[in-house]
Structures are given as structure tokens and as C-alpha cells.
């Protein structure tokens, strides 16, 4: 009997939300250096009109922009390779390392690090948001990658999970239930932000055509990771329908509780009439 009622409750709560849904759009790193600067993603500028249309759709209760914000001595910069000794088990030595190679830095913290071109340095033109990006006065900005010794792909944590940004706290303070992630780049900052949003308990969608990847190989790996984590990959044209369907399938906690009380009463009455209790 208990297992049966538990199953019914589980099926109902899977289909319906116990609370009113609240939607957030996370716009990841649409900065000059990633669009037309030192670390430009191919076709990165093509996501701008798609992202702007989403932001102007009035579909979201919260819009957050993440901003890569590195100090000049950041450990991810190839130009700073000499300042961060490599671990003995690094697959590439300092002498042989080239731009975009993946090395292991000794730390602390010991970390796997791609050697990127210098980008998004605090206060630089490259770190500014692209001029065509629509940013409203009510939008929030969360900076990441501010610690010199560790990179931060995700808008939530640094790569070593030693420090957390204010993004999760911000979303939870707004009672956010569903997040949609867009921006650059799909296979790094966008993907990891979506993975960590899901880990924080948000229903998470990555809007694939509102993002672009650095490389096909890393894109393929990220897609696999996203699907395994339960992040849904959708297109921008689907966003409005997803939000509409979520709202349509939402019932208040009071209504759901009333339904369950009535259902239990009917079950108990049936059992009583058949002399099971």
C-alpha cells in the first residue's frame, strides 16, 4: 500500500511542479576577446542576435551575464607559463609546451590547465562585453576567473572547486527553478556552467544554437557529458514552448496535496468496503 501511494506521488510530482516556476537566462562570457579578440570563437558573433532576442522576450525572471575577469598574471595564460611550474606527471614539459596545449600545473592547487592566449584581463577592452550585446539595467553580472592560480570555466565554481561565485546564491534568492544557458564557448564555459547548474538542482537547458564551440572534439565530449548529466539541449525556437509547457504543468502545492488527500481517502474507502481493513 505505501509503495503504491509513493509511486503515485512520484509520478504526479514528476509531471507537475510543487512551486511556481521561475526562469533564469544565464548568458556566458559574451566579451570582446571571445568574439573578435585574442581568443575569438569561430562564428561567435552569430550568437549575439539569438541571445538578444531571448533576452528581450520577457520570458525570464532573471538574466545573468557571466564575465571572465582575469588578473594579468593568470595561470591559464601561455605567456605566464614560466611563473607556474609544471607537475612531474605533466604530459608536456615547459620546454615543449605550446599555445593550447594541456599541461598539469604543480600548484597548489595542482590542476590540469589548457594554455590559452592572454584574454579578458581585468579592465581591458577585451574583457568588456560586446557592444551589440543587450544588457538591461536589471541584469546581473557575475565575474569569474578572478583568482590568479586557478581557471574558472563555470559560472558557479572555479575549476578546482576551491571557490564559488555568487551565481548559485543569486539564483536561489530569486527562487529560480529553471535555467537556460547560452553564450561562449559551448565546449568550455557554457557547458560547465550548464553542468553545474544541473548539479545545483536547477532544471537546466542549454540553447545549442545560441552558442559555439572552440573545437569539434571537445564539443562532442561536452555533449556526451551534458546528456549523461540530464541537461537538455534545445534550440532557441523551442524556448518559448518549453516555458509555456512548464507553466501549464504547474500546480500549486496546495492543489496537489488536496488531490492526494482525496485519492488516499478513496483508496481507504475502497479497502474498507472490500473488508481489507
Order of alpha helices (4+ residues) and beta strands (2+ residues): alpha-beta-alpha-alpha-beta-beta-beta-beta-alpha-beta-alpha-beta-alpha-beta-alpha-alpha
